[in-house]
Amino acid sequence: KGEKRERIIRTLLDNPDGSLTAYRIHKETDCSEQWVGSYLRKLESLDLVDRTCVKDVIGLFDHWLSIRIPPKYADYHLQQD
């Protein structure tokens, strides 16, 4: 559930002008159409988006930070000379 929301928010933040349709967001995020529609309505009720157009970029980013699932571990790649 959390990962789906994060994918939707990242897609919206990458395309804040509203150029994507809900269907396109569904395809790019690999979430069901129903889930995307439901979550977009929730974001609209928070006054963060209007359809797929981001009204409050900072607010949407803050919302993402509040629901974000921190990674369980970090990977590091060291280059050998």
C-alpha positions in Angstrom: 0.0 0.0 0.0 2.7 2.5 1.0 4.8 1.7 -2.1 1.9 2.3 -4.4 1.2 5.7 -2.9 4.9 6.6 -3.2 5.0 5.6 -6.8 1.9 7.7 -7.6 3.4 10.8 -5.7 6.7 10.4 -7.5 5.0 10.3 -10.9 2.9 13.3 -10.0 6.0 15.3 -8.9 7.9 14.3 -12.1 4.9 15.6 -14.1 3.4 18.4 -12.1 1.7 20.2 -15.0 -1.1 17.7 -15.2 -0.1 16.4 -18.6 -0.6 12.8 -17.5 -4.0 11.2 -17.3 -5.0 8.9 -14.4 -4.8 6.0 -16.9 -1.2 6.9 -17.8 -0.3 7.2 -14.1 -1.9 3.7 -13.6 0.3 2.3 -16.4 3.5 4.0 -15.3 3.1 3.1 -11.6 1.9 -0.5 -12.1 -1.1 0.2 -9.8 -4.7 -0.6 -10.6 -6.9 2.1 -12.2 -9.2 2.0 -9.2 -6.3 2.5 -6.7 -4.9 5.4 -8.7 -8.4 7.0 -9.0 -9.0 6.6 -5.3 -5.7 8.0 -4.3 -6.0 10.9 -6.6 -9.3 11.8 -5.0 -7.7 11.6 -1.6 -4.9 14.0 -2.7 -7.6 16.3 -4.2 -9.4 16.3 -0.8 -6.1 17.4 0.8 -6.0 20.2 -1.8 -2.7 19.0 -3.2 -3.8 18.2 -6.7 -6.5 19.0 -9.2 -7.1 15.8 -11.2 -3.4 15.1 -12.1 -2.1 18.7 -11.9 -0.1 19.4 -8.8 -1.4 22.5 -7.0 1.0 22.4 -4.1 4.3 20.9 -4.9 5.8 21.5 -1.4 2.6 20.2 0.3 2.7 17.1 -1.9 6.4 16.5 -1.0 5.6 17.0 2.7 2.7 14.5 2.4 5.1 12.0 0.8 7.6 12.5 3.6 4.9 11.8 6.1 3.9 8.5 4.5 7.3 7.4 3.3 8.5 4.0 4.2 12.2 4.2 5.1 14.5 1.6 3.4 15.4 -1.4 5.5 19.1 -1.2 4.4 21.4 0.8 2.2 23.5 -0.5 -0.6 26.9 1.0 -1.3 29.1 0.3 -4.3 32.8 1.1 -3.9 35.0 1.4 -6.9 38.4 -0.3 -6.8 41.2 1.7 -8.4 
